[in-house]
């Protein structure tokens, strides 16, 4: 299942060259990823058991304030033993062009040991059911 979110481009997102700063792209992705994760896991409490391990991003096109908004899309790419990987995209609101593609690895964490831990079977089943639903 794909989750989508429209985000308004703000003046503070701009760099000195009049483009959306590259770090802000990560904030756009995070905004959608957090909502997707909550929907995927079925509870906000479960989202705290996952931590970002890696984000890989390809910048395809620049954004400016004239683009107005961005449409962010996040979906499950794969589920591993201790992690899930998302596939993410950002599109310009002005014309729909692809501006960035990313993958994020989120690791399931055992809070008591502060280490990665296998995703419990019941949670894995919920993730798989939500991802295909």
PEBEL-V585949 format. One record per residue. N is the residue number from 1. RES is the residue in three letters. OMEGA is omega in whole degrees, 0 to 359 (NA if undefined). D_LAST is the distance of its C-alpha to the last C-alpha in whole Angstrom. Layout:
n: (N N)
res: (RES RES)
omega: (OMEGA OMEGA)
d_last: (D_LAST D_LAST)
This chain:
n: (1 2 3 4 5 6 7 8 9 10 11 12 13 14 15 16 17 18 19 20 21 22 23 24 25 26 27 28 29 30 31 32 33 34 35 36 37 38 39 40 41 42 43 44 45 46 47 48 49 50 51 52 53 54 55 56 57 58 59 60 61 62 63 64 65 66 67 68 69 70 71 72 73 74 75 76 77 78 79 80 81 82 83 84 85 86 87 88 89 90 91 92 93 94 95 96 97 98 99 100 101 102 103 104 105 106 107 108 109 110 111 112 113 114 115 116 117 118 119 120 121 122 123 124 125 126 127 128 129 130 131 132 133)
res: (UNK UNK UNK UNK UNK UNK UNK UNK UNK UNK UNK UNK UNK UNK UNK UNK UNK UNK UNK UNK UNK UNK UNK UNK UNK UNK UNK UNK UNK UNK UNK UNK UNK UNK UNK UNK UNK UNK UNK UNK UNK UNK UNK UNK UNK UNK UNK UNK UNK UNK UNK UNK UNK UNK UNK UNK UNK UNK UNK UNK UNK UNK UNK UNK UNK UNK UNK UNK UNK UNK UNK UNK UNK UNK UNK UNK UNK UNK UNK UNK UNK UNK UNK UNK UNK UNK UNK UNK UNK UNK UNK UNK UNK UNK UNK UNK UNK UNK UNK UNK UNK UNK UNK UNK UNK UNK UNK UNK UNK UNK UNK UNK UNK UNK UNK UNK UNK UNK UNK UNK UNK UNK UNK UNK UNK UNK UNK UNK UNK UNK UNK UNK UNK)
omega: (180 175 181 179 173 182 177 174 183 179 182 177 186 171 183 181 179 177 171 180 184 180 181 176 180 177 176 180 181 180 180 182 180 179 177 182 178 178 182 185 176 181 177 179 181 182 180 179 178 179 177 176 184 170 178 185 172 178 186 185 179 174 173 179 180 178 172 181 169 172 180 180 179 175 179 175 178 176 180 181 182 186 170 178 179 172 189 178 172 177 177 178 184 184 177 183 176 179 177 173 183 169 176 175 179 185 174 188 170 185 184 181 183 179 176 182 177 176 180 184 181 179 177 180 178 179 181 180 179 183 181 185 NA)
d_last: (6 9 12 15 18 21 24 28 31 33 37 37 34 37 39 43 42 40 37 34 35 33 32 30 28 26 27 24 22 22 22 18 17 18 16 13 14 15 11 10 13 13 16 19 21 19 19 23 22 21 24 24 26 26 25 26 27 28 30 30 31 33 32 35 35 36 32 31 27 25 21 19 16 14 12 12 14 15 15 19 21 22 20 17 17 16 17 18 20 22 24 27 27 30 29 25 27 25 27 26 23 22 21 21 21 21 22 22 25 27 29 32 33 32 30 27 26 23 20 20 18 16 15 14 12 10 10 9 6 5 6 4 0)
